[in-house]
C-alpha cells in the first residue's frame, strides 16, 4: 500500500490521496472517499486542528452537506445560530441569528418554551446573552431555571 502523509502546507482537492490512521490501521484513499467515510474527522482536521487545507468549492462545501446527513448533532453544534429554521412570522426559513438578535423574547419563547432547543444549538455564552436580554425586557416570560442561571454570575 502506498502512503500519502498529511502535508499541512498543501491545499487538497477531491481527487488527492491522503493516508490516515484508523481503528483498522492506516488507510489511503481520495479526499472524496474520506468525506464519505469520516466527515466529522475531516471537518475537525480542517476547522479545529487546522492541519488540513482544502479547496472550499470542491471539498469544504460538499463536506458541510455530508455532515448534515452523517452526524446531525455535530452539524447543529458547528452551525449554531447560522442554522436555517422555520420561525413564526417569516415566510421562509431564516437564519436563527436574525430572530435571536432582533426579537430575543420571541426567540426565547420559540426556542426554550416551544421546545425547539433541538433545532438550534446555543453555547452557554449565547444562552447567557439571550437570558440576560429577556430578563431585562420581560422577566415574567422566563423559566425559573434560566433566571437562576443568569443570576448565578
C-alpha positions in Angstrom: 0.0 0.0 0.0 1.3 3.4 -0.9 1.3 6.0 1.9 0.2 9.6 1.4 1.1 11.5 4.6 -0.7 14.7 5.5 1.0 17.8 4.2 -0.3 20.8 6.2 1.1 23.2 3.5 -0.8 21.6 0.7 -4.3 22.5 -0.4 -6.2 19.3 -1.0 -8.7 18.7 -3.8 -11.3 16.0 -4.0 -9.1 13.6 -6.1 -6.0 14.0 -3.9 -4.9 10.9 -1.9 -4.5 11.0 1.9 -3.4 8.3 4.4 -5.0 8.4 7.9 -4.7 6.1 10.8 -8.0 4.4 11.7 -9.1 1.6 14.0 -8.5 -0.8 11.1 -5.0 0.6 10.6 -3.6 3.1 8.1 -6.0 3.7 5.2 -5.2 5.6 2.0 -8.0 7.0 -0.1 -9.1 10.1 -2.0 -10.4 13.1 -0.1 -13.8 12.5 -1.5 -13.8 9.0 0.0 -12.7 10.4 3.4 -15.7 12.8 3.2 -17.9 9.7 2.9 -16.0 7.6 5.5 -15.4 10.1 8.3 -16.8 13.6 7.6 -16.6 14.7 11.2 -12.9 13.8 11.5 -12.1 15.6 8.2 -14.1 18.7 9.4 -12.2 18.8 12.7 -8.9 18.5 10.9 -9.8 21.5 8.8 -11.6 23.8 11.2 -10.4 22.9 14.7 -7.0 21.4 14.3 -6.2 23.4 11.2 -3.9 20.7 9.9 -5.7 20.1 6.6 -6.3 22.7 4.0 -8.9 22.0 1.3 -10.4 23.7 -1.7 -13.6 25.5 -0.5 -15.7 24.8 -3.5 -14.5 21.3 -4.3 -14.1 19.8 -0.8 -15.4 22.0 2.0 -18.9 22.8 0.7 -19.7 19.2 0.0 -18.2 18.3 3.4 -20.7 20.5 5.2 -23.6 19.0 3.2 -22.4 15.5 4.2 -22.1 16.4 7.8 -25.7 17.3 8.0 -26.7 13.8 6.9 -23.8 11.9 8.7 -24.0 13.5 12.1 -26.8 15.9 12.5 -26.0 16.7 16.2 -22.4 17.7 15.3 -23.7 19.7 12.3 -26.1 21.5 14.6 -23.4 22.3 17.1 -21.0 23.7 14.5 -23.8 25.7 12.8 -25.2 27.3 15.9 -27.1 30.5 15.1 -26.4 30.1 11.4 -28.9 27.2 11.3 -31.8 27.8 9.0 -35.1 27.4 10.8 -38.8 27.9 10.3 -39.5 30.7 12.6 -43.0 32.2 13.2 -43.6 35.4 11.3 -41.2 34.6 8.4 -42.5 33.3 5.1 -39.5 31.0 4.6 -36.6 29.6 6.5 -34.4 32.2 8.2 -31.0 32.1 10.0 -31.7 31.7 13.7 -29.4 34.6 14.4 -32.0 37.0 12.9 -34.8 36.5 15.4 -32.2 35.9 18.2 -30.8 39.4 17.6 -34.0 41.3 16.6 -36.6 39.8 18.9 -35.0 38.0 21.8 -38.3 37.5 23.6 -40.0 35.7 20.7 -36.8 33.7 20.1 -36.7 32.7 23.8 -40.3 31.6 23.7 -39.8 29.7 20.5 -36.5 28.1 21.4 -37.0 27.3 25.1 -40.7 27.2 25.8 -41.6 26.0 22.3 -39.3 23.0 22.8 -37.1 23.9 19.8 -33.8 23.5 21.5 -33.0 20.5 19.4 -33.2 22.7 16.3 -30.6 25.4 17.2 -27.6 24.8 19.4 -26.8 27.7 21.7 -23.5 27.6 23.6 -23.7 28.6 27.3 -22.4 32.0 26.4 -25.1 32.6 23.8 -27.7 31.2 26.2 -26.5 33.7 28.9 -26.7 36.6 26.5 -30.2 35.6 25.5 -31.4 35.1 29.0 -29.9 38.3 30.1 -31.7 40.3 27.4 -35.0 38.6 28.1 -34.6 39.1 31.9 -34.1 42.8 31.3 -37.0 43.1 28.9 -39.7 40.8 30.1 -38.7 38.7 33.1 -42.1 37.0 33.6 -41.6 35.1 30.4 -38.6 33.2 31.7 -38.4 29.8 33.3 -37.1 29.9 36.8 -34.0 27.8 36.0 -33.0 30.3 33.3 -33.4 33.3 35.7 -31.2 31.4 38.3 -28.7 30.7 35.5 -28.3 34.4 34.8 -28.2 35.4 38.5 -25.5 32.8 39.3 -22.9 35.1 37.6 
